[in-house]
Amino acid sequence: MIRRLACLFEYLFRRRRLENDLDEEVRSSFEMMVDQFVARGMSLAEARRVARIEFEGLEQVKERVRDGLVGSVLQAFLQDVVYAWRGLRRSPSFAIIALVTLALGIGVNTAIFSVFYGVLLHPLPYDQPGRLVRIWASYRDAGARAPLSGPMLGEIERRNRSLAAVGAIWVVAPRTFTGDDPEQVKSARVTVNFFDVLGVHAAHGRTFTKEDAGAPAVMLIDSTFRRRFGANPGLVGKGLPMQDAAATLVGVLPAEFQLQFAPDANVPADKQVFDPFGPNVRSMSGRFLRLVARLKPGVTLADAQRDLDRVSAEVRAASTALADNQLQFRLAGLQADAFGDIQPALTALFAGAAFVLLICCVNVTSLLLARASDRRKEIALRLTLGASRGRILRQLLAEGIVLCILGGAAGIAVAWAGFRGLLAIRPERLARIAGAGLSWPVLAFAGATSLADRGASVGTRHESESYELASLHAAAPHGGGGRYPKGSPAARSWRRYRRHRRGVSLDAARLCRAGGSGRRSPFCWSGAPIRTRRVHRGRCRSPGRGRRVTPKSKPISGVRAPDSRGVQQAAIGESRQRFGRRDLKHRP
Amino acid sequence: MDILQGTLDLLILRALELAPMHGVGVAARIEQVTRGAFVVKPGSLFPALRRLEQRGWIEGEWGPSENNRRARYYTLTRAGRAQLAEEKRNWYRMTSAMNWMLESEG
């Protein structure tokens, strides 16, 4: 391994010496061989001729040596990349269209998925958020998503076996900081264990404890603490001047803390101050408590739901009023509950963006295929000069890689701009995306997809076939597609190739678009063999003035006749594009 | 006769076992010892020499040839000797296996 690395190093950085050695060795060997032949009695000219035949070309020998060296693959790849770069600069319109397409595909996809991920997949900023659940009550008179009363909280706490802890929150009237610059702040009241249930630790001070229940204690969110109190940690544990009475600041929540509730919970995320319920919360009637619970380790949502079904049955058994009202408790994962309302919309948006990427890939591939067929002569020349097929395919792959890197860079720009745009217009519900940021894994995924797409297209039969055909071109007079001797295998193979290539690439594009729109795809090319025959205008005699028969009808009816060699369908067309000349096509 | 795939290295290592030689010498030695059965063309010889050198089995050094040309002389290294022994063993195993198969009766 170390040896190989040393060789690679030598190859990359001491190229010149290696080349000189190689050149001198091959030349002196050639001369030695000439010497040998001269010693056997040949004339110098004859000896050189024979030695040249033996050697099969000095340059070719050197090339084979270079191919076998450690590092030659890397070198060849770098060469391919440079060549691809020059190729792109030579055809700027192609390069720009391909790059814009790729950039849009990658950029849009990344921006949309970043939102998708930030809202639905990015875990909530709590400890083990997967174990957090919301508890709703279902009443006959209040629907399936009602808040709970204090006694219900007590019943659940007492009777359940699946919940580690249950906390509750409700919104209270705004409070006012007094002082030189009075300010009203949005407030919420929580059970003293609320932040412990979420697994949120205070950034300064502590969260509420049992002793705080009913005491004049408050917690602040980070932004308010910074703005109003200059983030002065000395204030923690001191009294803050408030309108009703001074309240002790027990702690400050961390900057990433966010309340995450579904809109119908009516607990907005913009609360600035939290104070604790008193010990009497479990006797407060009225359905006002929004419950958050933490599952015991290893307990699934379904287990917990069964457990709460049992609890509600026990509660109903104890109270005829609640039994009449058909009380039930319903559980939902905290994150699923909070974003359940926008999940379908975001999923549809993401699926749309994925299709944009797919269509972009198909378009770029079609573009590259079209370009490949335009470059027949160039490829034929390289094949003639001795490039192997693998080498040419590698070069095309390198082109794809260059395109993808450039497209990826442009994609980052588009993604960034798109994401900023989405942030600027974000509705309040999507506040979370700001925290998640641009999703780099998705960017890598989108780039890799377009690269894989390119790789796959190089590997497909019709593209590699085009290079076999290019070698036919190399041998053909004038190197042109339509100029093979009529009826020669080369001409047949050329026609077959053109038909195949167009058919496959068009079909791929149609399939993607039709699939994307949910329609059935109207394929034009079904794969059944199509035969073409040229029809000469001269053969279709028109039977006199005024009764001009179109030149097409006769030969068609002739071919359509039942005896005509298993023909299924026949049609006539003038499409130069597809069949070269005025051809009759029919399907055996 | 075509040189069997993978045996060129063995031929070269064996040729160099006796004395350091330049490339043309190696080819001539192989041709001579095998009585003309194996002719190693430069197109195969030089890539193989470079490959063996990169693997550390042989070492090349410039020196004067018989006709006072500069030639690159290759010497078998210690690793090369070990490799030669290993390849010889493999070869004998393979040929005897082939022989058993070809000479088996019934």
Interface residues (C-beta under 8 A of the other chain):
Chain A: R3 R4 C7 D21 L22 E24 E25 V26 S28 S29 F30 E31 M32 M33 D35 Q36 E54 F55 E56 Q60 V61 K62 R64 V65 D67 G68 L69 V70
Chain B: H22 G23 V24 A28 K41 P42 G43 S44 F46 P47 A48 R50 R51 Q54 R55 G56 G60 S65 N67 R69 R70 A71 R72
